[in-house]
């Protein structure tokens, strides 16, 4: 991942998650980097319900820095679930 993809001041914010999501999935989905408004699933995996997504993103943003996803693998898992 590009080292300047997310500004230091934005690390751990919803904005940063959107930027990472757009970077990873931008070539696959036109909605990459946008907060979705529909509940989605893939196979037997149900992603975060759309009606809970904004609150869950706010909760993640308010997490202490030492409990946030620390590496690309953890962030990718979080983004997929969202």
DOPAPA-653333 format. One record per residue: x, y, z of N, C-alpha, C, CB in turn; residue number from 1; residue in one letter. Coordinates in steps of 0.1 Angstrom, whole numbers, plus 2048, in hexadecimal, padded with zeros to 3 digits. Glycine has a CB too. Example, Ala and Ser with C-alpha at 12.3 -4.5 7.8 and 13.67 -1.06 7.14 Angstrom:
DOPAPA-653333
KEZA   nxx   nyy   nzz   caxx   cayy   cazz   cxx   cyy   czz   cbxx   cbyy   cbzz     i   aa
KEZA   884   7C7   84E    87B    7D3    84E   884   7DF   84E    871    7D3    85A     1    A
KEZA   880   7EA   847    889    7F5    847   881   800   84F    88D    7FA    839     2    S
***
This chain:
DOPAPA-653333
KEZA   nxx   nyy   nzz   caxx   cayy   cazz   cxx   cyy   czz   cbxx   cbyy   cbzz     i   aa
KEZA   808   7F4   800    800    800    800   809   80C   800    7F6    800    80C     1    X
KEZA   805   816   7F9    80C    823    7F9   80E   829   807    806    82D    7EF     2    X
KEZA   819   82D   80A    81B    833    817   814   840   819    82A    835    81A     3    X
KEZA   811   847   80F    80A    854    810   7FB   853   80D    811    85E    807     4    X
KEZA   7F6   847   80D    7E8    845    80A   7DF   84C   814    7E4    836    809     5    X
KEZA   7E2   84B   821    7DB    851    82C   7E4   85B   833    7D4    846    835     6    X
KEZA   7DF   867   835    7E7    871    83C   7E8   86D   84B    7E1    87F    83B     7    X
KEZA   7F3   86F   851    7F5    86C    85F   7E9   870   868    802    871    865     8    X
KEZA   7E4   87C   866    7D9    882    86E   7CC   87A   86C    7D7    890    86B     9    X
KEZA   7CB   872   861    7BF    86B    85E   7BF   85C   862    7BC    86C    850    10    X
KEZA   7CB   857   867    7CC    849    86A   7C1   846   875    7DA    846    86F    11    X
KEZA   7BA   83B   874    7B0    837    87D   7A2   83E   87C    7B5    83A    88B    12    X
KEZA   7A1   846   872    794    84D    870   78C   846   865    796    85B    86C    13    X
KEZA   77F   849   864    776    844    85A   77C   848   84C    768    849    85C    14    X
KEZA   780   854   84B    786    859    83E   791   850   83A    78B    867    840    15    X
KEZA   79A   84C   843    7A5    843    83F   7A0   836   83B    7AF    842    84B    16    X
KEZA   797   830   842    791    823    83E   78B   824   830    786    81F    848    17    X
KEZA   784   82F   82D    77F    831    820   78A   832   815    776    83D    81F    18    X
KEZA   795   838   818    7A0    83A    80F   7A6   82C   80C    7AA    844    814    19    X
KEZA   7A8   824   817    7AE    817    816   7A5   80E   80E    7B1    811    824    20    X
KEZA   798   80E   811    78E    806    80A   78E   80A   7FB    780    808    810    21    X
KEZA   78E   816   7F8    78E    81B    7EA   79B   816   7E3    78D    82A    7E9    22    X
KEZA   7A6   816   7EA    7B3    812    7E4   7B3   803   7E1    7BF    815    7ED    23    X
KEZA   7AE   7FB   7EB    7AE    7ED    7E9   7A4   7E8   7DF    7AC    7E6    7F7    24    X
KEZA   797   7ED   7E0    78C    7E8    7D8   788   7F1   7CC    781    7E6    7E1    25    X
KEZA   78F   7FC   7CA    78B    805    7C0   78A   800   7B2    794    811    7C0    26    X
KEZA   793   7F6   7AF    793    7F0    7A2   788   7E5   7A0    7A0    7EA    79F    27    X
KEZA   781   7E2   7AB    777    7D7    7AB   769   7DD   7AC    77A    7CD    7B5    28    X
KEZA   767   7E7   7B4    75A    7EB    7B8   759   7FA   7B6    756    7E7    7C6    29    X
KEZA   74E   7FF   7B0    74C    80D    7AE   749   814   7BB    741    810    7A4    30    X
KEZA   744   80D   7C5    741    812    7D2   74D   812   7DC    735    80B    7D8    31    X
KEZA   758   80E   7D8    764    80D    7E0   767   81B   7E6    770    808    7D9    32    X
KEZA   769   81B   7F3    76C    827    7FA   760   82F   7FF    775    830    7F2    33    X
KEZA   754   82B   7FB    748    831    7FF   741   829   80A    73E    833    7F3    34    X
KEZA   73B   830   814    733    829    81E   726   824   818    731    832    82A    35    X
KEZA   725   817   818    719    811    811   70C   813   819    71B    802    80F    36    X
KEZA   701   812   812    6F4    815    818   6EB   808   817    6ED    820    811    37    X
KEZA   6F1   7FD   812    6EA    7F1    811   6F2   7E6   818    6E8    7ED    802    38    X
KEZA   6EA   7DC   81E    6F0    7D1    824   6F4   7C7   819    6E6    7CA    82E    39    X
KEZA   700   7C2   81B    705    7B9    810   70A   7AC   817    711    7BF    808    40    X
KEZA   70C   7A1   80F    711    795    813   719   78E   808    706    78B    818    41    X
KEZA   722   785   80B    729    77E    801   729   76F   806    737    783    7FE    42    X
KEZA   722   767   7FE    720    759    803   719   759   810    72E    752    804    43    X
KEZA   71E   752   81A    718    752    827   71C   75C   830    71A    744    82D    44    X
KEZA   724   766   82B    72A    771    834   721   77D   832    738    774    831    45    X
KEZA   71B   781   83D    713    78E    83D   71C   799   843    706    78C    846    46    X
KEZA   71D   7A3   83B    725    7AF    83F   71D   7B7   849    72A    7B7    833    47    X
KEZA   724   7C1   84F    71D    7C9    859   710   7CF   853    726    7D5    85D    48    X
KEZA   705   7CE   85A    6F9    7D3    856   6FA   7E2   853    6ED    7D0    860    49    X
KEZA   6F4   7E6   848    6F6    7F4    844   6F0   7FE   84E    6EE    7F7    837    50    X
KEZA   6E6   7FA   855    6E0    803    860   6E9   804   86C    6D3    7FE    864    51    X
KEZA   6F3   7FC   86D    6FD    7FD    878   70B   802   874    6FF    7EF    87F    52    X
KEZA   70D   804   867    71A    807    862   71F   814   867    719    807    853    53    X
KEZA   718   81F   867    71D    82C    86C   721   82B   87A    712    837    86A    54    X
KEZA   719   825   883    71C    824    891   729   81B   893    711    81E    899    55    X
KEZA   72A   810   88B    736    808    88D   742   80F   888    734    7FB    885    56    X
KEZA   741   817   87D    74D    81F    879   751   829   883    74A    825    86C    57    X
KEZA   747   82F   88A    74A    839    894   751   832   8A0    73D    840    899    58    X
KEZA   74C   826   8A3    752    81F    8AE   761   81B   8AB    74B    812    8B1    59    X
KEZA   764   817   89F    771    814    89B   77A   821   89B    772    80E    88C    60    X
KEZA   775   82C   897    77C    838    897   780   83D   8A5    774    843    890    61    X
KEZA   777   839   8AF    779    83E    8BD   782   834   8C5    76C    840    8C3    62    X
KEZA   786   829   8BE    78E    81F    8C5   79B   824   8C9    78F    812    8BD    63    X
KEZA   7A1   821   8D4    7AE    825    8D7   7B8   820   8CD    7B3    820    8E5    64    X
KEZA   7C2   828   8CA    7CB    824    8BE   7D1   816   8C0    7D6    82E    8BE    65    X
KEZA   7D4   812   8CC    7DA    805    8CE   7D1   7F9   8CC    7E0    804    8DC    66    X
KEZA   7C4   7FC   8CA    7BA    7F1    8C8   7B5   7F1   8B9    7AF    7F2    8D1    67    X
KEZA   7B9   7FB   8B1    7B5    7FB    8A3   7BC   7F1   89B    7B7    809    89D    68    X
KEZA   7B7   7ED   890    7BE    7E4    887   7CC   7EA   884    7B7    7E1    87A    69    X
KEZA   7D7   7E1   886    7E4    7E7    885   7EB   7E4   878    7EC    7E0    890    70    X
KEZA   7E7   7DB   870    7EE    7D8    864   7E4   7D6   858    7F6    7CC    865    71    X
KEZA   7E9   7D5   84D    7E1    7D4    841   7D7   7C8   841    7E9    7D3    834    72    X
KEZA   7DC   7BD   846    7D3    7B1    847   7C7   7B4   851    7DB    7A5    84D    73    X
KEZA   7C9   7BA   85C    7BF    7BD    866   7B5   7C7   860    7C4    7C2    873    74    X
KEZA   7BB   7D1   859    7B2    7DC    853   7AA   7D6   848    7BB    7E7    84E    75    X
KEZA   7B0   7CD   840    7A9    7C7    835   79D   7BE   83A    7B2    7BE    82D    76    X
KEZA   79F   7B7   845    794    7AF    84B   789   7B8   850    79A    7A6    857    77    X
KEZA   78D   7C3   856    783    7CD    85B   77B   7D3   84F    78A    7D8    863    78    X
KEZA   782   7D7   845    77B    7DC    839   772   7D3   832    786    7E1    82F    79    X
KEZA   776   7C6   832    76D    7BC    82C   761   7BA   834    774    7AF    82A    80    X
KEZA   762   7BA   841    756    7B8    849   74D   7C4   849    75A    7B6    858    81    X
KEZA   753   7D0   847    74A    7DC    846   744   7DD   838    753    7E9    849    82    X
***
